[in-house]
Amino acid sequence: MLHRPDRQYPTNYIRTTKYTLWSFVPVNLFFQFRRFYNIYFLLAAIFVLLEPSLDPTSELLPLCIVLFITAVKDGLEDYKRYKQDKQANTKEFTVVRDGKHETVLSMDIVPGDVVYLTKDVPVPADLVLLSSSNEDGTCYIDTVELDGETSLKTRDAVQLTQGFSTPEDIMRLRGHIECEMPNERLNVFEGLITLEIDDRRADMTPLSMEQLLLRGSTLRNTEFIYGTVIYAGEDTKVFKNLKQTGLKFSTLEKRLNQLISYIFVFNAILLIVSTCLFPTQRNASYPNAWYLPPDEHRRTMSRVFGVFMVFFVLYSFVVPISVFVSVELVRVAQASFMAWDDGMRSSTGRAMKVHNSNLNEDLGAVEYIFSDKTGTLTQNVMRLAKWQVGRQVLDETTNPGALKQYYEVGSMTLVDQEEKEHVANFVRCVAICHVAIPVMDKDGTSVLYESPSPDESALLYGLREDDGLLVHRSKDTITISVFGEEETYELLRVLDFTSDRKRMSVIVRNDRGTFLFCKGADNIITQRLREDTDKKTLAATNDALLDFSVNGLRTLMMAWKKFKPGEYEAFARRYEKAECALRNRDRKVARASELAEIRLRLLGCSAIEDKLQDQVPETIQYLLQCDIRIWLLTGDKQETAVKVGKSSRLISASMNIMTLNAKSGPECAVFLDQFISEVEEADHDARNALVVDGESLVYILLLPELAKKFLQIGVRCRSVICCRVTPLQKALVVRLVKKQLHKVTLSIGDGANDVSMIQEAHVGVGIEGMEGAQAVRASDYSFVEFKALRRLLSVHGRYSYMRVANIILYSLYKSIALITVQFWFGFFNAWCGQAVYEDHFLTLWNVAYTSLPPIAMAIFDKDVDEDKIALYPRLYKAVKDGRFWNAKLELRWAFASIWHSVVVFGSFMLIIGDGTVLSNGGVLGHTAQSFLVGNFILMVVYAKLGLTVRRWVWIFAASIAISLIANLLFMYGLELFRYLAEPSIAELYSLAAHYFGIAIVVVICCLPDYVYHYYQRSIRPDDADIVQEESCRPNARAPLHNADRWQWLILLVRRVFGRQTPIPSETTSGHDSQDAV
C-alpha cells in the first residue's frame, strides 16, 4: 500500500471542464454545428460566397454573432469550472513516503498512497481507513457535501491496523486491495484487503462502507487518521456522480422543433417554386428585354444551380437564427426572477434554486404531480407521541415520562417480574437498536443524538424523558441506562436498514447472554415473530398500530430474541462469508441476516408525530382547483397515508375512496374491473380517490393489461395514494403515466428514495429538508417548503409558458413575413434573385432590429396580476387548455405573416409602380426603394408586437425606440461612409408617401388582429379577459395600468352598446369549492 513509483496509477487530478485552451474553438464549433439549423445557415454562407447575390456579410455576420454568443456563454461556464478544478487540484495534503510525512498537492496523490489527515481537513480521495487517534480505530466524518445530512457518521479502521498510528508503523505494512470497479454508488462498497505486517502474511479482511472515507467528506471530532487511497481523481465516487443523467427539454421546445420543421418545408416550397419559375418567366414577362442573356444560357444546369443558390441564400432568412439564443436569454432572466422572488423564500429567508432553466415553460403546463409524504408534505421534524408496550398504550404528548411512570408507579398492576422485564427489554431495544452517536452540544451542557434518521433521534430523545439513555457508543461497545441502571454491551453486529429489508437489527452480548434487538415496519416484523406469540398481545399491538396510523403517526414495531448456545456463532460464520463476497455482497448479506431475524419476541411499537408543513392543505387545494391531478407516493402504512391525505385536503369527506389491496394478479384484476364500473357511474371525476398498496402495484407494473386498467381508473380520480411503495415503484408509476398518458408530469420529494421519480418526471422538484441533498441535486428546481410549489407553477410557470410561447410564435411570424415579401417580388423581377431589401438590412434584421423588443416582451410581459392568479386557479388551467399555444393560434400567426407580406408588398408596389416623383423631378432609386419596403415591414412587425404584448413597461418601449434609432442611424451610417451607390436617405425621409404609406400599411395589417381581439373579448371572453376587465373597472382598488388602456376602451365600447359583462367572484373556502370564473 506504500507509494511505488514503478507502478502506473491514475492521479488525483480532476477536470470537470469540457474544453482546454487549444480545443475550445474546434470542439465548441463541433458541438454547435451538431444543430441542424446552424448547418443550414453555414450552407447559406457558403452559397453566398459562391454566388454573391448579397453582400456575404448578410449571411456570415448573423451566423458568427450567434456562434460567438453561444461560445462566450459556454466559455464563461467552463472557465468557472476550470477555476474550481484548479483550486481543488492545488490544495496541499500530507502523505507518508519513505517513513516520514511529506506535503504534496492534491493532484499528485495516487492510489496506494497513505494519507495523513487531521481534524476538520477534507478528504482528498476515497480512502480505506487504517487507523485513527481513537484507540478503537473509529473516526467521525461530516458528509453534508455528499448527501446533505448534517449528522456525523462513524467509520471503523481495518481491525489489523488499528494500532498503526505513526509513519514508522505505516512503513511496516505491505499488501493489496481487491475491490469493485469505480462506480457512482455512494452508499455501497465491497472489497477485500490482504496485508503483510513485517513481511508476515495476514488473513484477508472484508471491506465495506464502514471502512471507506469518500472524497467530499470532512474529518470531525478526531485528531488524526491514516488512510490508503483506493480511488483517486475521476475514479472517486463523488466524481462519478457528476456525470449527466440526461438533459431534459421542455415540451414547448419540442413544439418549437416541430414548428421549425414546418418552416423548413415552407422554405423548401418557396425555393423549389422560385427555381422552377426562373427559366420560364423571361419570354412571358419580358419578351423584348434585349439586355438579358439568351435563353439557352439561362437554361443551363450551372445557371439554374446558381439561381438555386441565390434563392437558398435569400430564403434562409425565413428561419429566425436568433430565436434559440433569445429563448435561452429569456429563460435565464426567468430563472433569476424565481431566485429573487421573496414569495418563494422560506420562513428562514432561503431562496429557491434553479438547476435547469430549460423546463421553465413546463411549469405552466403540469397535469400530474407525484409527491412524497415525509419531509415533503410533512416537516420531517420527528417527535415521539406514543408508546405501546404489551397491551398498554402510553401517551407521551399529554403525559411526558409515561413509560417510566408505567414501570414504577404501575408496577402494582404488573402481573409478575417477567412482565416488568418485558418493559425493560422494550427500553433496551429502543436504546440499542439504532446507529445514533451521542455527542455534546457546543455549550457542553447536554447530549445530542446524531443520526442519519430523524426517527432514531426522536425515539432516543423521547426515551430520555422516561429515564432511558444512550450513554456511550464506540466501535465495539454500547452503554445504556435502563431506568437509572447502566448496562454495557459488546456490540457484535449491526444489520443495517435498507428500503428492501424495511428493518434493522443490532446484536449485542453481555454476561446475561447474546441478544438481537430489531425494529422496523409492522408487516415485516410480524412475519418474523414466534409462532407462540400471544394472540391477544399481537391483536392489541395491531389495534394500536391502526389507531396510530389513522391519526397520521409514523409507526415502528419492536421485537427481540436471545440466541441459543452456538446459534450466534453459526450465524456469524455465514455472515462473515457473505461479507467476504466480491459479487452480490448485499444480497448475500441480506440472506445471511434472515437467519438471525427469526422467531422474534414481540415487545411493542412506537408512534412518532410528523406535522404537516405550513399551508400544505391550502396549496394542495389550490393545485386541485388548477385541474392538476396529485398522486401521493409514500413508503408509509396505508392508514397513515390516508390520514395525511385527508388532513392535507388531498381527500375530502365527500370523495368515493376506492382501496386496492390485492394478494394476487387475478384478484387485482377483479378489483380494478369493479372500480372501473364505479368511476363510470360517478357523476364527477373530482369525487373519486384511489388508494393502492405496494403489493398490488407489483402486479399492476408487471402486467400491461392491469396497468391499462389502473390508468383508466387513475385518470378518473382527482387523487391517487400509493402506499408501501419502494423507490423503484415510485419511478415506474411516474413513467407509466408519462409514457402512456403523454401528460406533463412533476415529481417532488426530499430524500434519496425520491431521486428516481424526480429524474423520471418531466420536471423534478427537490425539497431542501432533513433527508440529505441527493433529491436536491437530482432536481431541476429546489426550495425549502412545499407551499412554494403553488407560486412556482401558477405564477412563474404560467408567465414563463406565456412569454416563451409568444416569443417563439412572434419570431417565426416576423421572419416569414419578411421573406414572403421577397417571394412576391420574384413575380416582378423575372425570378432573377434580386433582393428587395438592402443587404445590410437583412444582416441586422434578426440580430439587431427585431431582437430586443421580443426579448423585452418575453421577460416583462404579464396578462393578469399575480394576486389575481392566486384568486382564480382556472387561469392556470387555461394554459394547459392551449390559451397560449394551439393549432389555431399557429394558423392565425401564419395567416398574419402572409397577410402582412401581401399588404406590405402591395402598398410598396402602388407607391413605386410608375416611379415616385421627388421634388427635384427625379424618382426613387433602388436603394431608397429597399429602405422604403424595409421600413414598411419593420413598422408592421413592431405594431404586431404592440398588439401582442399585454402590459407595456418602459423597458419594452425603450427597446422599440432603441431598435428604431439603430435602424435610422445605420442607414445614415451607410450613406455617410459611402457604402451606398447613391444618396437615398434624405430623399426617402422627405417623401410624404413614406409616412402616409407606413400609417396606412400598419392600419390595414393590424385591423384584422384588432377586430379579432375585439370579437374575442366581446363575444367569447375567456377567464383571463374577464379578470383583465375586472382590473380595469373604475371602482377597482388597483390603479389602471397603461397597458390596460386599450382593454378599458373595449369595455367602454361594450357598455355604450348596452352589453354588460358581470364580473364573477370566486370562492376558495372549502375543499370542494369550484372556480366561478
N, C-alpha and C positions, 0 to 999 in steps of 0.2 A: 504493500500500500504506500510505500515511500515513492517519492518522485524519481522516475528513472528516465534520463534523457534519451536513452536508446530506443524508447518506445514512442510511437506517434499517437497523440491523443488530440481530440478537438479541444480547443482552448475555451476559456470562459468569455471570450469576446462575443458581444451580441450586436446585432444590427437589425433594426426594425425599419430602416429606410427602404424605399423602392428603388432609389437611384443612387448613383455615385456622380461625382463631378463630371466624369468623362461620359458616362452613359445616359445622363439626363436627357439631352436633346434627342438622340435616336430612340431611346426606349419610350420617352413620353410621346413622341410623334407616332411611334408604332401603336401605342395604346389608343391614341386619338383617332388614328386612321383605321382602327377596327370598327369605328362607327360608320355606317353606310353613307350618311349624309355628308360627312367630311370627304369621303372618296368621291362623291358626286361633285362637290364643289372643286375638288382638286382636278377632276376631269375637265370641268368647265374652264379652269385656269389654263390647263394645257391647250385646250381648243382655242382660247382667245389669243394664245401666243402663236399657234399655227395659222389661224385665220383671224387676223386682228380687225374684227368688225367694230370692236370697242377698244377704248384705252385698256391695256392689260391690267392696270391698277384697279379697274372696276370689279374684277374678279379676285385678283390677288390680295388686295387690301382687306376686304371683309374677311376672307379666309384667314389671313395672317392675324388679324385682330382677334378673332375667335380662338384660334390656336394659341395665341400669345396669352390671352386672359386665362384660358384653361391651364396653360403651362405655368403661369405665375401662381395660380391657386394651388396646383399640385406641388410646385416647388416650395412654396411657403409652408405647406403642411409637412412636406418631407424634411424641410430644414429644422422644424421644431422637433421632429423625431430624431434627427441627427444630433441636436444638442443634448437631448435626453440620453441618447446612446453614449455620447462622449462622456457625459457626467458619470454614468454608471460604469463605463469601462475603465476610467482613470481613478476610481476610488482605491485607496490603499488598504491592504489586509495583511495579516501575519500568517505565515505558513512555517512548517517545520522542515528544514532541509539541513542535512549534514549535522544533525544533532543539536541544532540551535534555531531560534526564531529568526525569520527573515521576512522583511517587508517587501511585498510585490504588489503590482497593480492587479485589479480585478481581472482584466482581460488576459493576464499571464497565468492564471490558475488553470490547472488541467486535472482531469480525473486521476485519482491516485494520490494527489497532494493531501497532506494532513493540515487542516486549517485550525488556527487558534483564534477563538472569538472570546471577547469579554462582554460584560453586561451592557445592554442597550445598543449593541452593534448588530446591523442587519446581516442576514445570512447571504453570502455571495453566490452560492451554488447549492445544488441538492447534496446534502451531507448525510452520511451514516454516523450517528453519534457513537464515539468511542469511550469518552469519559467526561466527567464534569467536576465542578468544585464540590458537589454534594457527595457524601460518602456512598450513597446508594446508587449513584450514577444517573440520577434524574436531572432534568433541566426544564425550565419553563420558557415557552415561546409565545409571542404575540402574532397571530395570523390575520390581523384585521385587514392587511393589504391583499390577502388572498381570498378570504371569504367574508370579510366584514364583521366577523364575530369578535367582540371586544374581550371576551373571557379568555384567560390564559389556558394553554394546552401543555400537558406534560409529555416529555419524551424520555425514553429509557435507553441507557447506553447498552452496547453489547456486553453481555454478562462477563465474558472472559477478559474484557479490557477496562472494567470499571475503575481499577486502581491505577491506571496508567495516566498520571497527571503531570508529567514533566516531559520536556523534549527528549531527555535521555531514555525515559521509559518508552516513548514512541519509537525510538530507534531500534528497540528490541523486537518490533513487530514486522512480520512478513506475512503475505497471504494474498488471496484473491477473492473477488466477489462475483457471483453469478446472479444475474437479475434480469427482469423483463426489459424489453426494448423501451427506449424513451417514449412516453405517451403523455396524454393530457389529463389523465385521471388524478385529480388532486387528493383523493381520499383512499387510493388503493396503491399498494406497493408490495411486491413479492420478490424475495431474493434469498440467497444463501451466502454466508461468509465462512471461508476456511482460513484459519490463522496458523502461523508458525511463531511461537514465542521462544526466543533464544534458540532458534533452529529446531525446536521440538514441535512436531505437528499436533495440533489440537483438533477436536471434533468440529464438524460442520454445525453452524448455528443459523437458524432461520431468521430472516429479516422481514419486518413489516413496517407499517406506518408508525409504529411506536418507536422505531429507531431512526426515522427519517426526518430531517430538518429541511424544509423546502426553501428555495430562493424566494425572497419576498417576505419571509417571516423575520422576526426580530427576537434576539435573546433577552429575556427578562428575569429578574429576581434570581439570577445565577451569576456567580462571579466570573467563571470562565468555562469553556468546553473545548474539547478536541474532537474534530470530526473529519472523516475522509471523504473526499469529493467523489461522488458516484455519477452524477450528471452535471455537465458544465455547459454554459453558453446556450446555444439553440436547442440543446437536448434537455434542458431543465423543464420541469412540468409547467411552471408558470409561463415560460416562453411558448411551449406547445399550445397553451390556451390562448395565445394571442392570434392564432390563425382565424381567418374569417369563416364564420359558419354559413356564409352565403348571403349576398346582398339582397335586400328586399327592395322592390319597386312598387310604387303605388298603382292602384287600378286605373287612376286617371292618366298615368304615364303610359299605360298600355293602350288606352284610348287615343292618346296623342300619337303613338306609333302607328296605330291603325289609321288615324286621320292623315298622317304624313304619307302613308302608302296610297291613300286616295289622291293626295296631291301629286304624287309621282305619276299616277295613272292619268290625271288631268294634264300634267305636264307632257306626258308621252303623246296624248291625243293632240295637243297643240303642236308639238314637234312634228308628228307624222303628217298632220294636215298641212302645215306650212311647207314642209319639204316636198310633199306631193304637188302642191299648188305652184311651186316655184317654176317648173319648166313649162307649165301650161298657160300661164297668165299673160305673157308678153304680147302675143298676137291678138288676144282677146281685148286687152286693155289698152295697149299702146302699139297699134299696127304701124304707125308712121314714125316710131321713135328710132330714127336712123343712127342715133348716137349710141344705142345699145349694141352689145356684141351679137353676132349671128346666132341663130337658134341652135345650129349644130354645136357651137361651142358651149352654149348654155346647157345642152342635154348630156354632155359627157359626164361619166360617173365621178370623175375627180371634182368637177364643178358642183355636182349635186351633193357630194360628200362635204365639199367646202361650205355649201349653204346649210347643210345639216349641222355642221359645227357652229356656224353663225347663230342659227336658231337655238341650238343647245345652250350657247352662252347667254343669249337674250332671255330665254325662258328659265334659266337656272334661278333667277330671282324670284320665281314663284314659290320656292321653298325658303321660308324665313330662317336664314342661318343663325340669326341671333336669338331665336325663341328658346333654345336649350340653355344658353347662358343666362337669358333673362329669367327663366323659371328657377334656375339654381340661385340667382341673386335674391329672388323673391322668397324662396324657401329659407335662405339664411336669415333674412330680415324677420320672417315669421317666427323662426326658432328663437331669435333674440327677443321678440315680443313675449314669447312664452316664458323665457327665463326671467324677464324683467317684470312680469305681471305679479303684482302684490296679491292678487286674488288666488294665485297658485301657490303662494308660500304657506308653510306650515305655521302652527301656533308659535313655534320657536324661531321663525324667520328664515328657515331654509328654503331656498328657491328650487324649482323643478329643474331637471336637466334634460336636454335633448341630445340623444345619441345618434339619431338617424333622421335628418330633416326630409329625406326623400318621401316620407309617409305622411307629411302634414295634411295632405288632401284627404287621405283615407280616414283621418279622424272625423271628418264631416260626413262619412258615409257608412259608419259602423252599423251593422244589423244584428250581430250576435256578440255578446260579451261573456267570456268564460272567466270566472273568478274563483280564486282560492278563498278559504274562510279565515283560518288562523293567521293573524298578522296582516291580513288584507282588509277584511271587514271588521275584524276584532283588533284590539290594541296590542295583543301578544304580551301584555303585562300580566303575568300569572299571579294569582293569589289563592291560597288554599281556602276552600269553602267548607268542605265536609269530609269526615272520615266515616267509613263503615267497617266495623270490626266485629267479627262473629255475626250476630244478628242485631247489633246496636248501631244506629246512625247517630253521629256526633257532629253537631253544627258548630264550626269554629268561627263563623261570622258573627253570630249572636252571642256566643259563649266561648271566647278565646280560652284555650287551655282545657277544652272539654275532654280531650283524650286522657290527660293527666288526672283530671277530676274523676273520670270513669275508673281509672286504675286505682286511685287512692280512696276517694270517698265512696265510690261504688263497689269497693271490694266486698262489702256486705252482701251484694247481690250476685257475686261470682260464685258459681257452684262449688268449685274446688281450685286447688293450686294449678291444675292443668289449664283451666280457662284463663287464669291470671297470667300464666306463662305464654298463652296464646297472644295476649295483648302485648307482652314484652317482645315476642317474636315479630309482631307487626311493626313495632318501633325499630327493631333491628333491621328489618327488611328495608324500611324507608331510609334509615341512616347509612346502610351499607350498599344497597343496590343503586349505584349511580357512578358517574365519572367526575363529580364535582371536586374542587380543590378549595380548602379553607385558607383564606388569606386575610391579612389585616388590612383595614382601610387606611387611607392616607394619614388620618389622625392617630392611628394606632389604638383606637378605643373600642372597636367592635370587629367581629369576624364577618367577612363576606364570603359567599359561596360562589366561586367562579365555575360556571358550567356552560357547555355549548347548548344545552337545552334549558329554556326558561322554566319548563315544568319541573325539572330536578331542583332548581334553585327554590321554586315556590314550595315544593314539598319540604325541603330542609328548613326554610325559614318558618314554615308552619309548624314543623315538628319541634323547632326550638321553643315555641310558645308552650309546648307540652313537656318541656324538660327532657327532650331527646336531642342529643347534639352529635354532630360530626366534629370531633376534637382535633384529629390529626390524620393525615393521609400521606403515605410515602409509596415508593415503588413496591415494597414488599409487605407493608403493614397498614392497617387502618384501625384507628382508635375512636370509639364512640362512647356516648354516655346514655344509659337507659335509665331514666327516672333517677338521675343523680349518681348512678353507679357506672364507673368507667369499665369498658371492656376492650381488650386489644386482640385483634385477629391477624393471622398471617394471610396475606392476600395471594391466593393461588391463581385464579383465572378470572378474567373479565370477558364474558361472551357479549360482544357489542350489539347494540340495537341497530337494525337496518330496516329499510322500508319493506323488505320482503319478510323478514322474521317478525317484525312488529312486537318485539320484546327484547329485554336484555336480562342477563343473569350475572351474578357475582358469586364466585366460590371462595369461601374462607375457611380457616381452620383455627381452633384454639384447643385448650385442654379438654373441652367437652366433646369435641369431635369435628367432623368436616361437614360444612353446611353449604347449601345453594339457596340464594335468595333471588327471586325472579319477579319482575313486574312487566306489564305490557297490556295489549288490547284484550278485552274480556273474552272475545270469541277465540282468541289464540290460546290464552291461559286455560280456559275451560276444557279445551281438548286434551290438556296435559295433566289434568287433576287425577288423583287416585280414584279408582272405581268405587271405593267405600266412602267417598266424601259424603258427609251428612246432607241429605237432600233438602232438609228444612233450612240449613245454613246457606246452602247454594241458592235456594229459592229466595231467601231473604236478601242475599247479595245481588241477585239478578233484579229483584224489585227495586233495590236501592239504585242500581245502575240505571234502570229505566227512569226512575224519578229524577236522578241527577241529569240524565241526558235530555229529558223533557224540559228541564229548566235551563238548558243551554250550557251545562257544565262539562268540562273535559274530564274523562274518567280513565283510571288505570286500575287494573286488578293486581293484587299482591299474592304471592304464594312462596312456599319454601319446602325444603326437604333436607333430611340428614342422610348422608351417604352411609351405606353399609360397609363393613370392613372389606377392603380390596376393590370396592366399586369405583372409587375415585381414581385409583391407580390405573385401572383398566381404561377408564375414560381418558386419563392424561396421556397414556401411550398412544391411543388412536388420535387424540387431538394434536400431539406433537408431530406425529407422522403427517397429518394433514397440513400442519404449519410448514413443513419442510418441502411441500409440493411446489414445483415451479409453474405448473399449469393448473388452472381451475382451483386455485387455492381457496378462494372464498366459498365456492360450492362445497368443497371437501370439508372445510372447517365448519360450515353450517350443518352438514350431515353429522359430523362428529358431535356438535353441540346438542343435536337432537337426543343423543344417548343419555346425556345428563339431565335434560329438561323433561323428565317423565316422572309419573307417579308423584306429583306435587301435592302439597297440603295447602288448602285454601286459607288465606289469612284475612282478606277483606278487600276493600277498594278505597280509592280516594277520588275527590271531586275538586277540580280547580276551576276557578272563575276567570273568564277572559271576556271583558266587557267589549261591546261594540265601540268602534271609533266614533268620533263626533260627526254628526249629520249623516251617518250611513243610511238610516231609513229614508230621510228626505232625498238623498242622492239617488237611491235605487228607485224611489217613487217617480222622480223626475225622468230618469232614464227609461223607465217603463212607459211613461207618457210620451216619450220621444219615439215610441214604437220600436224600441230595441229589446230583443229577447235576451234574458240574462240566465245563464246556466251556472250553477254553483257546483264546483268540483272539489271535493274535500275527502280527506282520509279519515274523518271522524265518524262516530256512530251515526246511524240513521236518525235516531231520535234527537241527537244534538244538532244535526244538520237541519232538521225540520224546524226545531225550536228557533235556531238562528234565522232561518228563512222567514219565519213568522215575525220575529222581533225586528227584522230589517225591512219588513214590508215586501219581501220577495214573494211571500204567500199571504193572501188575505183570507179572512174568515169565510168569505163567500165563495172561495175557489173550490172546485172539484179536484181533490188531491188523489191522484192515481199512484199506487205504490207497487213497484215491481220487485219482488224478492223471489226469484226462481232458483230452483236447485238443479235444473237440467235444461237442455236445449228445447225439447218438446214442451215442457212446462212454460218456458219463457215465451214460446210461440203462442200458446193458448192465452197467456196474459196479454200479450200485445194485440192479438185479434180482439179480445174483449175491450181493451182500451180504445182501439180504433173505432169500434161501434159507439163507445161513449162520446168521443170527441166529435164524431159525425152528427150525433144527435144534439150536441150542445149548441146553444144559440150564439155563443160568442167565444172566440178563442181565448180572450182575456180571463175567462172563468176556469181555465184548466191549468193544472200544475202536475208535473210528473216527478216521482221520486224513485230512483233506481239505485240498487246496491252494486258493489263491485263484482260480486259473483255473477249477477245477471249480465253485467257488461262484458264479462268474458265470453259468453255465448253470443251476445249481440255483435261484438267486434270480430268474432271468428266466422260467423255465418252471414253471408251477404244478404240472404233473404230476411233475416232478423234485423239486420242493420237498416234495410229499406223500410221495414215496418216501424222501427224505432224512430227514424226520421219523419215518417208520416205522422206519428204522434207528436214528435217534438216541435214540428212547425205549427201545430195547432195549440201549443201550450205557451202561455206567457212566461212561465218559469219552469226550469228543469233543475233538479238537485240530484247529483250523483255522489253517493257517499261510499266510504270504504274503498276508494279508488287508489291505485298506485300511480306514480309519476308517469309511467308509460301509458297507462289508460287515459290519463288526462290529455296527453298529446294525441292519442289515437282518436279520442272523441272530437277534439278540435279539428283534426284532419278530416274526419268523416263529414262534419258539417261544411268545412271549407271546400272539399272536393266535390261532394255530392250535391250540395245546395247552391254552390257558387255564390256565396254571400261573403261580405266583408266581415272578418272576424277580428276580435280583440281579446287578448288574454292578459290577465292582471294577477300578479302574485308577488310574494316576498321571499320565498325560500328556495333552496336548491332543488326541492322536489317540484318546483313550478317552472324550472328552466326549459324543459322540453316543450311544454304547451306555450310558453312565451315565444319560443323560437318558431313554433309551428304556425301560429296565427299570423294573419296579415300584419297586425300591429301588436307589439308586445310592450306591456307597461310593467315596470318594476316598482314595488313599494320599498322604500328605504327603511326597513324595520329592524327587528331584533334577530332575524334568522340568517344574517350574513349578506354579502354583496353579490352573490352569484346571480340572483334573479335580476338585480340592477344592471350588472354587466352584460347580461344576455338581452336586455330590453332595448327598445327604441326610445322610450321616454320613461322617466322615473321621477317620483315625488314622494313625499313622506306620508300623506294622508289620503285615504280613499276618496274623500269628498272633492278633491281636486279633479277627479275624473269628470265630474259634471261640467265644470268650466272648460276643461281641456277639449271635450267633444263639442259641447253646444256653442261655445264662443270661438275658440281658436280653430277647432276643426271646421266649423261652418264657414267662418271667414276665409280660411285657407282654401277650402274647396271652391268657394265662390270666386275668389281672386285668381287662383291658378286657372280655373276654367275660363274665366274672362280673358286673361292674357293669352292663353293658347288660341282661343277662337278668334280673338282680335288680330293676333299676329298672322294667322293664316289668311284671314279676310283681307288685310291690307296688302299682302303680297299677291294674292290672286287678283285683287282689283288693279294693282299696279301693272301686272304683266298682261292681263286681258286687254287693257288699253293698247298695249304693244301689238297684240294679236289683231285687233280691229284695224290697226294702222297698216297691216300687211295687205289688206284689200285695196289700199290706195297707193302702194309703192311697188306693185308687181312682185311682192314677196322676195324682195332683193336683200332683206336682212338689215335694212336701215333702221337704226334705233330712233324711236320717237322722243326719247328723253336724252338729256345731256349725259355724257358718260360718267362724270363725277357725281351727278345726282343719283344715278344707280348705285354708285360705290357707297355713298353715305346714307342711302335710304334705310337700310336695316340697322346700321351700326351707329347712326347719329340722329337723323331726322325723326325717326319713329321708334326710338329705343327708350328714351327717358319717360315720356308720358305713360306708356303702358306699364312700365315698372312702378312708377309712382302710384298709378291706379291700383295695381296688384298688391301694393304694400299698405295703402292707407284707406282703400275704399270700404264702405260699410253700407249695407242696405237698411238695417234696423239697429237700434242701440243695444248695447249689451244687457241693460236692465230689462229691455223688452223680451230678449231671448230667454231670460230667466223666468219671465212670466208666462211665456207661450211655448211649451215644449214642441208643439207641432211645427214650429218654424224649423226645427232640426229635421223632422220627418220629411218636410218638403224637399230637402236636399237629396235624400235617398230616392224620392219620387221623381227626380230629374228636373228640378226647377232650374238648375244652373248648367245642366248638360243632358241633352237628349237628342234623338234623331231629328225631331222637328226643329230644334234650335240650330243644329248643324246645317240643315237645309235653309233656314232663314238667313244665317250668316253667308252661306254660299250664294243665295239669291241676291243678297245685299251687295256682295262683291261684284257679281255680274251686272246688276242694275246700275251700280255706281260707275262701273267702267263704261257702260253704254252711254250714260248721261255725260260723263266727263269727255269721252271721245267725240260724241255728237256735238256737244257745245263747242269743243275745240275746233271741229271742222266747220261749224257755222261761222265762227269768228274769222278763221283764216282761209275759208273756202275760196273766195275770189281775191284774196290778198287784202290784208288790213292796211288801210292808208293812214300814214302818220301825218303829223302837222307839216312836215317838210316835203310831203308828196311821195315819200318812199313807202316801202312795205316792210313788214317784219321779216327779218332773216330767219334762217333755220335755227340758229342758236336761241334767239328770242322766243321762237315758237316752242322750242324744247322747254325753256324755262316756264312758259305760259302753261303748257299742259302739266308740267311738274307741279306748279303752284296749285292748279286745279285739284289734282289728285291728293296733294298734301293737305289742303284745307278740308277736303271731303273726309279723309280718314280721321283728321282731328275732330271734325264735327260729329262723326260717328262715335268716336271715343267719348266725346262730351255727353252724348245721349246714353252711352253705356254706363258711365260712372254714376254711382248713386249718391255720392256725397263729395262735393268739391271742398278741397282743402287748399291752402295757399301753396303747398309744395307741388300739388298736381298742376295748379295754374302756372306756377313758375316753370315747371318742366316744359309745358307747351310754349310758353314765352321764350324760354332758352332755345328750344328747338327751332322756332320760327326765326329768331335772331341769328342762329347759326346758319340757317339756310340763306338768309339775306346776306350775311357777311361773307359766306363762302362764294356766293355769286359775284359779289363786288370784288372779292379777292382774286377770282379767276380772271376777271376783266382787268383788274389793276396790274396783275403780274403777267398780262398778255398771254394767258393760256387760251383765250378765245380768239377765233379768227376775225371776229367783227365785234365792235361795241354793241351791246344789246341791252344792258340793264336799264340805262336811262330811258331808252325807247319803250321798253316794256312797262316801266312804272309811270310813264307819262301817258299811257294809253287808258282811256276811260273804260274801254271794253274789258280790260284786265280786271278792274274792280267790280264792274257790274257782272261780268262772267262768273267770278268767284261767288258772289252773292247768290246769283240765280242757280248756279250748279249746286251749291250747298243746300239751298232750299229744296230743289227738285229731288236731290238724292236722299235727303233726310225726311222728306214729307211722308213716305210710306212707313218709315220707322216710327215717326211721331204719331201717325194715325193708328198704327198697331198698338203702341203703348197706351194711347187714349182708349181704344176699344178694350184692351186687356184690363185696364183699371176700372173702366166704367161698366162693362158688361160682365166680365168674368174675372173679377179680382181674386187673387189668392191671399193666403194668410198674411204674407209679408206686405202686400199692397195695403191691406186694411190697417195693419199695425203702423205703417208709414203715415197713413192718413190720420190715424188717431194721434200720432205725434205732431201732426201739423194743425190740429184744431186750435182755434184761437184761445180756448179756455184750458188748453193743455198746460200742465205745470212746466214742462221743459221748454226752453226757448226754441224758436223756429230756426233751424239751420239753413244756411244759404243754399245748400244743395237740395233742400226740400221746397224751394220756391215754386219750381215748375209743378211739383206734385200738388202743392196748395192751390195753384191755378186750376189744375184739373178738378180738384174738389169744388172750387168756386163755380166753375162752369156747370158741373153736375147739379149743384144746388140752384143755379139760375134756372135750369131747365126742369127743376122740380124733382130730381131723382135723389132721394136721401138714402144714405147707406148707414145703417146702425153700426155702431162700434161696440161689439160684444165684449163682455168681460169674461175672464177665465178664473175658475176657482180651482185651487190646487190643494185645498184642505180635504183630508180623507183619502184613503188609498185608492178607491175606485173612481175618483173624480175624473171626468173626461174633459178634453180641451173644448172650449166653446168657440174658438176662432173659426 
